[in-house]
């Protein structure tokens, strides 16, 4: 294969927690990228298996990789640690059990530079043990502004994973990540914050991420169905929008998401709780 040289440096941030057996596959997908100007930042988030040792061994195979070890603080803090260490023009997040197609970074850099993008969102492949299921191409494609992206992020049908977002390093700081571990996941909240800081965002139908399905993933764990976690999640979402003076602009989008989550994810609904009573009062006929 041909390696494409580029002045644009890309920081690939890999948070790691107890997935050492998959890390070599993930790491190999990064070092085999056609775009060569890449630094790899692996953040071992207090793993209790051999993940830290595996990461150290892999890092010795190239002078462009480093490993950071920290106490377990969750994926959001691990990503934040990686971002603060990143020296690239762009950053992309890659879960340690997932992989990047060989032309992923080249594609994202080329399109981002061509369109002067702050952030790029592509498509992903669902990888199972015996098959690959490509994400359905989006109808919408091209360059949009931050408000349009915020509306997408708040749309339950706009599907993506963290690694599908490729963005300028200068858009990231410590305020971009959630400190609350009692939420079902931080991806949408992080990308919501990003959309509020970006002016030019590309939505394109190139496959740039391989999401490998795992039996022990977050969506198959009890954490994803807890009422309290979803209540915390939407309180934080509203707070993010309120601080950006965007809550009233997007309040109907938030309500649709709350209805969707309450209907399809929450298992232990507390019918006496104020959030449940609030959602129950929404006039669903207009959605």
C-alpha positions as CSV (number, residue, x, y, z in Angstrom):
1,X,0.0,0.0,0.0
2,X,1.1,3.6,-0.5
3,X,1.6,5.8,2.5
4,X,0.3,9.4,2.0
5,X,2.5,12.1,3.5
6,X,0.8,15.2,4.8
7,X,1.7,18.2,6.9
8,X,-1.5,17.7,8.9
9,X,-0.8,15.9,12.1
10,X,-3.6,13.7,13.6
11,X,-3.8,12.6,17.2
12,X,-5.6,9.3,17.7
13,X,-6.8,9.0,21.3
14,X,-7.4,5.5,22.5
15,X,-9.0,5.1,26.0
16,X,-8.4,1.7,27.4
17,X,-10.1,-0.2,30.2
18,X,-9.6,-4.0,30.5
19,X,-9.7,-4.7,26.8
20,X,-6.0,-5.7,26.3
21,X,-6.8,-8.7,24.1
22,X,-8.4,-6.4,21.4
23,X,-5.8,-3.6,21.7
24,X,-3.3,-5.0,19.2
25,X,-6.0,-5.2,16.5
26,X,-7.0,-1.6,17.3
27,X,-3.4,-0.4,17.3
28,X,-2.5,-2.1,14.1
29,X,-5.4,-0.4,12.3
30,X,-3.8,3.0,13.3
31,X,-0.2,2.3,12.4
32,X,-1.3,0.9,9.0
33,X,-3.1,4.1,8.0
34,X,-2.4,5.5,4.6
35,X,-2.0,8.9,6.2
36,X,1.4,8.7,8.0
37,X,1.5,11.9,10.2
38,X,-0.2,10.3,13.2
39,X,0.5,10.3,16.9
40,X,-1.2,7.6,19.0
41,X,-2.1,8.4,22.6
42,X,-3.2,5.4,24.6
43,X,-4.8,6.2,28.0
44,X,-4.9,3.2,30.4
45,X,-7.8,4.1,32.6
46,X,-6.9,2.0,35.6
47,X,-7.2,-1.4,33.9
48,X,-7.1,-4.4,36.1
49,X,-6.1,-6.9,33.4
50,X,-2.9,-6.8,31.3
51,X,-4.1,-3.8,29.1
52,X,-1.4,-1.4,30.5
53,X,1.4,-3.9,29.7
54,X,0.0,-4.6,26.2
55,X,-0.2,-0.9,25.5
56,X,3.4,-0.4,26.6
57,X,4.6,-3.2,24.4
58,X,2.8,-1.9,21.4
59,X,4.1,1.7,22.0
60,X,7.7,0.4,21.7
61,X,7.1,-0.6,18.1
62,X,6.9,3.0,16.9
63,X,8.2,6.4,18.1
64,X,4.8,8.0,17.5
65,X,2.9,6.3,20.3
66,X,2.8,7.0,24.0
67,X,0.9,5.5,27.0
68,X,-0.6,7.3,29.9
69,X,-1.6,5.4,33.0
70,X,-4.2,6.9,35.4
71,X,-6.6,5.7,38.1
72,X,-10.0,4.6,36.8
73,X,-12.1,7.6,36.1
74,X,-14.2,6.6,33.2
75,X,-14.0,7.0,29.4
76,X,-14.8,10.7,29.4
77,X,-11.9,11.6,31.7
78,X,-9.6,9.2,29.7
79,X,-10.5,11.0,26.5
80,X,-9.9,14.4,28.2
81,X,-6.5,13.2,29.4
82,X,-5.7,12.2,25.8
83,X,-6.9,15.5,24.3
84,X,-4.8,17.6,26.8
85,X,-1.7,15.6,25.7
86,X,-2.5,15.8,21.9
87,X,-0.3,17.9,19.7
88,X,-2.0,17.2,16.4
89,X,-3.9,19.6,14.2
90,X,-6.9,17.2,14.4
91,X,-8.0,14.6,17.0
92,X,-10.0,11.5,16.6
93,X,-11.2,9.1,19.3
94,X,-10.9,5.3,18.8
95,X,-12.2,2.8,21.3
96,X,-9.7,0.1,22.1
97,X,-11.9,-2.8,20.8
98,X,-12.7,-1.0,17.5
99,X,-10.6,-0.3,14.4
100,X,-10.2,2.3,11.6
101,X,-10.4,1.4,7.9
102,X,-7.0,1.9,6.3
103,X,-8.0,5.1,4.4
104,X,-10.0,6.6,7.3
105,X,-7.6,9.3,8.4
106,X,-6.5,10.1,4.9
107,X,-10.2,10.6,3.9
108,X,-11.1,12.7,6.9
109,X,-8.0,15.0,6.5
110,X,-8.5,15.4,2.8
111,X,-12.2,16.4,3.1
112,X,-11.6,18.5,6.2
113,X,-8.9,20.5,4.5
114,X,-10.8,20.9,1.3
115,X,-13.8,22.3,3.0
116,X,-12.1,24.1,5.9
117,X,-14.0,22.1,8.4
118,X,-14.0,22.4,12.2
119,X,-15.4,18.8,12.4
120,X,-16.2,15.9,10.1
121,X,-18.7,13.1,10.7
122,X,-18.6,10.0,8.5
123,X,-20.2,6.5,8.6
124,X,-19.3,3.3,10.4
125,X,-19.4,-0.4,9.8
126,X,-20.9,-2.7,12.3
127,X,-18.5,-5.6,12.6
128,X,-19.8,-8.9,13.9
129,X,-17.8,-12.2,14.3
130,X,-19.0,-13.5,10.9
131,X,-20.2,-10.5,9.0
132,X,-19.9,-6.7,8.4
133,X,-23.0,-4.5,8.2
134,X,-22.3,-1.0,6.8
135,X,-24.1,2.0,8.3
136,X,-26.9,3.2,6.0
137,X,-25.7,6.4,4.0
138,X,-27.4,9.6,5.2
139,X,-29.7,11.5,2.9
140,X,-28.1,14.7,4.1
141,X,-24.5,15.2,3.0
142,X,-22.3,18.3,2.8
143,X,-21.2,21.2,5.0
144,X,-23.6,22.5,7.7
145,X,-23.3,25.1,10.5
146,X,-23.2,24.5,14.2
147,X,-26.9,25.0,14.8
148,X,-27.7,22.4,12.1
149,X,-25.3,20.0,13.7
150,X,-26.8,20.6,17.2
151,X,-30.2,19.7,15.7
152,X,-28.7,16.5,14.3
153,X,-27.0,15.5,17.6
154,X,-30.4,16.0,19.3
155,X,-32.1,13.7,16.7
156,X,-32.5,10.1,17.9
157,X,-32.2,8.9,14.3
158,X,-28.8,10.6,13.7
159,X,-26.6,7.6,14.6
160,X,-22.8,7.8,15.1
161,X,-20.0,6.7,17.4
162,X,-17.3,8.7,18.9
163,X,-14.7,7.7,16.3
164,X,-16.9,9.0,13.5
165,X,-16.1,12.5,14.6
166,X,-12.9,14.0,13.4
167,X,-12.3,17.6,14.6
168,X,-9.8,20.4,15.0
169,X,-7.7,20.1,18.2
170,X,-8.2,23.7,19.0
171,X,-11.9,23.1,19.6
172,X,-11.2,20.9,22.6
173,X,-10.6,21.9,26.2
174,X,-11.3,20.5,29.6
175,X,-14.9,21.8,29.6
176,X,-15.9,19.4,26.7
177,X,-16.2,16.3,28.8
178,X,-18.7,15.2,31.4
179,X,-17.5,14.8,35.0
180,X,-20.6,12.8,35.9
181,X,-20.1,9.0,35.7
182,X,-23.8,8.3,36.6
183,X,-25.0,8.8,33.0
184,X,-25.7,6.2,30.4
185,X,-22.9,7.5,28.1
186,X,-21.1,10.7,27.3
187,X,-20.8,10.6,23.5
188,X,-23.9,12.7,22.7
189,X,-23.1,15.3,25.4
190,X,-19.5,15.7,24.2
191,X,-20.6,16.1,20.6
192,X,-23.3,18.5,21.7
193,X,-20.7,20.7,23.3
194,X,-18.5,20.4,20.1
195,X,-21.4,21.4,17.8
196,X,-21.8,24.6,19.9
197,X,-18.2,25.5,19.2
198,X,-18.0,24.8,15.5
199,X,-19.0,26.8,12.5
200,X,-18.3,24.4,9.6
201,X,-19.1,20.8,10.0
202,X,-19.0,18.1,7.3
203,X,-21.5,15.3,7.1
204,X,-20.2,12.8,4.5
205,X,-21.0,9.2,3.5
206,X,-17.5,7.8,3.7
207,X,-17.0,4.8,6.0
208,X,-14.3,5.9,8.5
209,X,-14.9,3.6,11.6
210,X,-15.3,0.0,12.4
211,X,-17.5,-0.6,15.4
212,X,-16.9,-4.2,16.7
213,X,-19.9,-5.6,18.5
214,X,-19.0,-7.0,22.0
215,X,-21.2,-9.0,24.3
216,X,-20.1,-6.9,27.3
217,X,-20.7,-3.5,25.7
218,X,-22.3,-0.5,27.5
219,X,-25.6,-1.0,25.6
220,X,-25.9,-4.6,26.9
221,X,-25.1,-3.7,30.5
222,X,-27.5,-2.6,33.2
223,X,-26.1,0.9,33.2
224,X,-27.7,1.8,30.0
225,X,-31.3,1.2,31.3
226,X,-31.2,3.0,34.7
227,X,-33.7,5.7,35.2
228,X,-31.5,7.8,37.4
229,X,-28.7,7.8,34.8
230,X,-31.1,9.1,32.1
231,X,-32.5,11.8,34.4
232,X,-28.9,13.0,35.1
233,X,-28.2,12.9,31.4
234,X,-31.0,15.2,30.4
235,X,-30.3,17.5,33.3
236,X,-26.8,17.9,32.0
237,X,-28.0,18.3,28.4
238,X,-30.3,21.1,29.3
239,X,-27.5,22.7,31.3
240,X,-25.2,22.7,28.3
241,X,-27.8,24.3,26.1
242,X,-28.8,26.8,28.8
243,X,-25.2,28.0,29.3
244,X,-25.0,28.5,25.5
245,X,-28.3,30.3,25.5
246,X,-29.6,27.7,23.1
247,X,-32.1,25.8,25.3
248,X,-35.3,27.5,24.0
249,X,-34.1,27.1,20.4
250,X,-33.8,23.4,20.8
251,X,-36.2,22.6,23.6
252,X,-38.6,20.6,21.4
253,X,-35.6,18.5,20.1
254,X,-34.7,17.7,23.7
255,X,-38.3,16.7,24.5
256,X,-38.3,14.3,21.6
257,X,-35.1,12.7,22.9
258,X,-36.5,12.4,26.4
259,X,-39.7,10.7,25.1
260,X,-37.5,8.3,23.0
261,X,-35.3,7.4,25.9
262,X,-38.2,7.0,28.4
263,X,-40.0,4.7,25.9
264,X,-37.1,2.5,24.7
265,X,-34.3,2.5,27.2
266,X,-35.4,3.1,30.8
267,X,-36.4,-0.1,32.7
268,X,-36.9,1.1,36.3
269,X,-39.2,4.1,35.7
270,X,-40.1,6.0,38.9
271,X,-43.6,7.2,38.3
272,X,-43.4,9.5,41.4
273,X,-40.4,11.3,40.1
274,X,-40.5,14.9,38.8
275,X,-38.7,14.0,35.5
276,X,-41.2,11.3,34.7
277,X,-44.2,13.6,35.4
278,X,-42.6,16.3,33.3
279,X,-42.1,14.0,30.3
280,X,-45.6,12.6,30.7
281,X,-47.1,16.1,30.2
282,X,-45.5,16.7,26.8
283,X,-47.9,17.0,23.9
284,X,-46.6,14.2,21.7
285,X,-49.1,14.9,18.9
286,X,-46.8,17.6,17.4
287,X,-43.7,15.3,17.3
